[in-house]
Amino acid sequence: MNGRKRHIVTDTLGLLLKVVVHEASLPDRLGAETVLIKVRAQYKRIKKIFADQGYTGRIIETVKRTFGWFGFYRRLAKDYERYPSHSEAFVYIAMSNIMLCRLSAG
């Protein structure tokens, strides 16, 4: 199967904390576990995470507007990158731009 999946963890404002990108053939549960392991290692104070309904089991509801913001960035609209790590980097770049624009407007 072609394509990629993005698994993100955001704060309550929809700002990105962590992203994991992998090939679309892997199940969502594996991607969710991977991103949660990374979040737990970096953000020790997080007590509760909500997940989308697509993640079954112990995982539960997410902030979807963040994925909508990705649509404003051409490199994220389609899968142009050869490596998942490059896709992850462009997600961080896009979210950095969004956060900087918010700071400068305030």
C-alpha positions in Angstrom: 0.0 0.0 0.0 1.3 3.5 -0.9 1.1 6.5 1.3 1.9 7.6 4.8 0.1 8.0 8.1 0.7 10.9 10.5 0.2 10.4 14.2 0.3 13.5 16.3 0.0 14.6 19.9 -1.1 18.2 20.5 -1.9 20.4 23.5 -5.4 21.6 24.1 -4.9 24.5 21.7 -4.0 22.1 18.9 -0.3 23.0 18.9 2.0 20.1 18.1 3.9 18.3 20.8 5.1 15.2 18.9 4.6 13.6 15.4 5.3 10.2 14.0 5.1 9.4 10.3 5.1 5.8 8.9 4.0 3.9 5.9 0.2 3.4 5.5 0.4 -0.4 5.6 1.2 -0.3 9.3 -1.8 -0.4 11.7 -2.9 2.8 13.5 -2.4 1.2 16.9 1.3 0.7 16.2 1.7 4.4 15.2 -0.2 5.5 18.3 2.0 3.4 20.6 5.1 4.8 18.9 4.0 8.5 19.3 2.9 7.9 22.9 6.2 6.3 23.9 8.0 9.4 22.5 5.6 11.8 24.3 6.0 9.9 27.6 9.8 10.2 27.3 9.8 13.9 26.7 6.7 15.2 28.6 6.7 13.6 32.0 3.9 15.9 33.4 1.1 14.8 30.9 -1.5 12.9 32.8 -4.3 12.4 30.2 -4.3 12.0 26.5 -7.5 11.9 24.3 -7.4 10.0 21.0 -9.5 9.7 17.9 -12.1 6.9 17.6 -9.9 5.1 15.1 -7.5 4.1 17.9 -9.2 1.2 19.6 -8.3 -0.2 23.0 -7.0 1.9 25.8 -6.5 5.0 23.5 -9.6 7.4 23.2 -10.4 11.6 21.1 -7.9 14.2 19.5 -7.8 17.8 18.3 -8.5 17.5 14.6 -8.0 21.1 13.6 -4.2 20.6 13.6 -4.5 18.3 10.5 -6.6 21.0 8.9 -3.7 23.5 9.4 -1.4 21.2 7.5 -3.5 21.8 4.4 -2.1 25.3 4.2 1.4 23.9 3.5 1.9 22.4 0.1 4.6 20.0 1.2 2.2 18.5 3.7 -0.8 18.4 1.3 0.6 15.4 -0.5 3.2 12.8 0.2 6.3 14.3 -1.5 8.9 13.0 0.8 10.9 9.9 0.3 11.6 9.2 4.0 9.2 9.4 7.0 11.7 11.4 8.9 11.6 14.1 6.3 7.8 14.2 6.5 8.1 14.6 10.3 10.6 17.4 9.9 8.2 19.3 7.5 5.3 18.9 10.0 7.5 20.5 12.7 8.5 23.3 10.4 4.9 24.0 9.5 3.8 24.0 13.1 6.8 26.2 14.1 5.5 28.7 11.5 2.0 28.6 12.8 3.2 29.2 16.4 5.5 32.1 15.3 2.6 33.7 13.4 0.4 33.4 16.5 3.1 35.0 18.7 3.7 37.9 16.3 -0.1 38.6 16.0 -0.5 38.7 19.8 
